[in-house]
């Protein structure tokens, strides 16, 4: 089995109010060396068998159309083997 991981983050120029709230909480809790926080989403998609180029291309298409909003979000995609 293989797993495809899609990490979705707001584009750098987009305000991240949840990240700002978490950053503020870090400071209130005494974690003073945290410079910034950005919050995102992680999708783990498990496949039967190995991840073929065709399967990964389908998941990339799903990321483009379903998992991420391309107007305000970027994403990265990578494949993990069952050994990880």
Backbone bond lengths (Angstrom), bond angles and torsions (degrees), N, CA, C in turn:
res aa  C-N    CA-C-N  psi(-1)  N-CA   C-N-CA  omega(-1)  CA-C   N-CA-C  phi
1 X - - - 1.449 - - 1.521 109.82 -
2 X 1.276 114.79 148.57 1.462 120.81 177.07 1.515 108.31 -126.30
3 X 1.313 114.54 157.39 1.461 120.48 178.02 1.517 107.73 -125.38
4 X 1.322 115.59 134.09 1.453 121.47 173.64 1.523 106.78 -106.42
5 X 1.321 116.09 126.43 1.459 121.69 -178.51 1.522 108.54 -109.48
6 X 1.330 115.27 127.71 1.458 121.74 176.78 1.526 107.13 -117.20
7 X 1.332 115.89 116.73 1.460 122.06 176.84 1.524 108.06 -103.82
8 X 1.326 116.39 123.42 1.467 122.49 -176.82 1.527 108.34 -113.12
9 X 1.326 115.44 129.80 1.472 121.34 178.61 1.529 109.21 -132.48
10 X 1.331 115.00 149.27 1.460 118.70 172.04 1.527 108.80 -62.26
11 X 1.323 116.02 145.25 1.460 119.39 175.31 1.525 108.69 -61.25
12 X 1.340 117.44 149.86 1.475 120.52 -175.10 1.532 114.06 -55.66
13 X 1.320 117.35 -30.84 1.465 119.75 -176.90 1.534 113.07 -82.85
14 X 1.320 117.66 -4.24 1.460 122.06 -179.11 1.531 109.25 -93.34
15 X 1.333 116.37 130.12 1.456 121.86 178.03 1.527 109.83 -61.13
16 X 1.328 116.94 136.75 1.465 123.35 -179.20 1.530 109.07 -118.71
17 X 1.350 118.26 85.76 1.459 119.76 -176.54 1.525 113.38 -63.92
18 X 1.324 118.32 -33.37 1.463 119.72 177.62 1.525 110.87 -67.24
19 X 1.319 116.47 -42.17 1.458 120.00 176.65 1.516 111.57 -61.88
20 X 1.345 116.83 -40.70 1.472 120.66 178.26 1.529 110.77 -63.76
21 X 1.338 116.66 -39.42 1.467 119.88 178.76 1.527 110.76 -64.29
22 X 1.314 116.93 -42.69 1.463 120.33 178.64 1.535 109.70 -65.52
23 X 1.324 116.83 -40.67 1.463 120.45 178.44 1.527 110.27 -59.84
24 X 1.331 116.67 -43.10 1.458 120.06 177.47 1.519 112.24 -62.21
25 X 1.342 116.60 -39.36 1.471 120.62 178.70 1.522 110.88 -65.07
26 X 1.327 116.96 -39.07 1.468 119.53 176.20 1.530 110.05 -54.24
27 X 1.330 116.47 -48.61 1.460 120.59 -179.29 1.519 112.29 -61.49
28 X 1.336 116.70 -43.66 1.470 120.14 -179.75 1.523 111.75 -65.76
29 X 1.328 117.33 -26.68 1.465 121.22 -179.70 1.523 112.87 -91.05
30 X 1.327 116.73 3.72 1.451 120.06 175.15 1.519 115.47 93.54
31 X 1.313 117.89 6.84 1.467 120.53 177.05 1.531 107.76 -90.09
32 X 1.302 115.46 81.97 1.463 120.97 -168.69 1.524 114.29 -82.56
33 X 1.301 118.88 -12.78 1.463 120.81 -175.23 1.534 112.87 -94.32
34 X 1.311 118.16 8.06 1.466 121.95 178.16 1.529 108.16 -83.52
35 X 1.317 116.48 117.29 1.460 121.04 -176.10 1.526 112.87 -82.02
36 X 1.332 118.40 -35.05 1.463 120.65 -177.16 1.525 108.60 -165.19
37 X 1.318 116.50 158.26 1.462 122.73 176.86 1.521 108.37 -136.64
38 X 1.320 116.73 132.94 1.465 123.20 171.45 1.521 106.60 -123.10
39 X 1.314 116.44 134.31 1.461 120.93 -179.54 1.516 109.53 -104.42
40 X 1.347 116.14 144.01 1.454 120.84 179.50 1.511 112.07 -142.21
41 X 1.332 114.48 -165.26 1.461 121.81 -179.93 1.524 108.54 -126.02
42 X 1.332 115.84 148.74 1.462 121.55 177.29 1.523 107.70 -128.67
43 X 1.330 116.00 129.29 1.452 122.71 176.25 1.520 108.25 -116.29
44 X 1.330 117.30 128.18 1.463 122.67 175.99 1.523 107.71 -112.81
45 X 1.311 116.31 115.98 1.462 122.61 -175.74 1.520 107.93 -112.93
46 X 1.324 116.64 115.20 1.459 121.96 -178.12 1.526 109.67 -92.88
47 X 1.317 115.41 132.44 1.464 121.94 -179.45 1.523 110.36 -109.57
48 X 1.317 116.70 151.41 1.465 120.75 169.30 1.523 107.61 -75.77
49 X 1.301 117.82 125.60 1.457 121.60 179.06 1.519 112.29 75.98
50 X 1.319 113.99 -159.45 1.466 120.87 -178.66 1.526 110.77 -78.83
51 X 1.320 115.98 156.35 1.462 121.81 178.12 1.525 109.04 -84.61
52 X 1.325 115.96 110.72 1.459 119.89 177.61 1.528 109.22 -84.67
53 X 1.320 115.87 165.12 1.464 120.22 177.69 1.520 110.76 -59.59
54 X 1.338 116.84 -36.96 1.463 121.06 -179.51 1.532 110.93 -66.43
55 X 1.341 116.65 -42.79 1.464 120.02 179.22 1.525 111.14 -64.44
56 X 1.311 116.08 -43.38 1.467 120.09 179.31 1.523 110.15 -64.34
57 X 1.328 117.27 -38.29 1.465 120.57 177.53 1.530 110.85 -63.59
58 X 1.334 117.32 -38.65 1.469 120.63 177.42 1.524 110.61 -64.72
59 X 1.325 116.96 -41.96 1.460 119.93 179.73 1.526 110.01 -67.81
60 X 1.345 117.37 -36.74 1.463 119.97 176.44 1.541 109.98 -62.63
61 X 1.329 117.23 -39.22 1.461 120.79 177.23 1.528 110.14 -64.52
62 X 1.350 116.97 -40.58 1.458 120.69 176.96 1.530 110.62 -63.50
63 X 1.315 116.95 -39.32 1.467 120.25 178.08 1.523 110.18 -63.50
64 X 1.334 116.59 -40.60 1.466 121.08 179.37 1.521 112.58 -64.77
65 X 1.343 116.82 -34.17 1.458 120.15 -171.60 1.527 115.01 -108.32
66 X 1.333 118.04 -20.98 1.460 120.81 -172.99 1.528 113.32 -124.70
67 X 1.312 117.10 -47.95 1.466 120.59 -171.00 1.521 113.37 -80.48
68 X 1.329 117.50 -31.62 1.466 121.52 -177.98 1.523 109.97 -125.99
69 X 1.309 115.21 145.46 1.454 121.35 172.68 1.524 107.20 -93.60
70 X 1.335 118.42 105.87 1.468 120.29 -172.38 1.521 114.59 -64.30
71 X 1.319 117.95 -14.59 1.458 120.73 178.61 1.531 110.40 -72.22
72 X 1.343 116.66 -38.49 1.468 119.55 -174.36 1.523 113.87 -122.33
73 X 1.343 118.23 -6.12 1.462 120.60 -175.53 1.524 111.99 -127.92
74 X 1.331 114.79 150.01 1.458 123.64 169.70 1.524 106.93 -114.23
75 X 1.324 115.87 160.82 1.462 118.50 175.79 1.513 110.46 -143.00
76 X 1.331 114.67 156.80 1.455 121.92 170.21 1.522 106.88 -121.18
77 X 1.317 115.84 151.94 1.454 121.77 -177.19 1.523 107.71 -135.77
78 X 1.333 116.15 132.11 1.464 118.89 174.20 1.532 109.21 -145.82
79 X 1.320 114.82 156.98 1.456 122.54 -177.90 1.519 108.90 -103.80
80 X 1.331 115.63 132.57 1.471 121.91 173.87 1.512 107.91 -111.71
81 X 1.324 116.86 138.62 1.462 119.77 175.75 1.510 109.46 -83.96
82 X 1.326 117.24 171.03 1.474 120.87 -178.96 1.513 111.76 -69.02
83 X 1.320 119.27 -13.07 1.465 121.70 -179.80 1.517 112.41 -77.90
84 X 1.347 118.38 -14.96 1.465 120.86 -176.86 1.495 111.01 -86.57
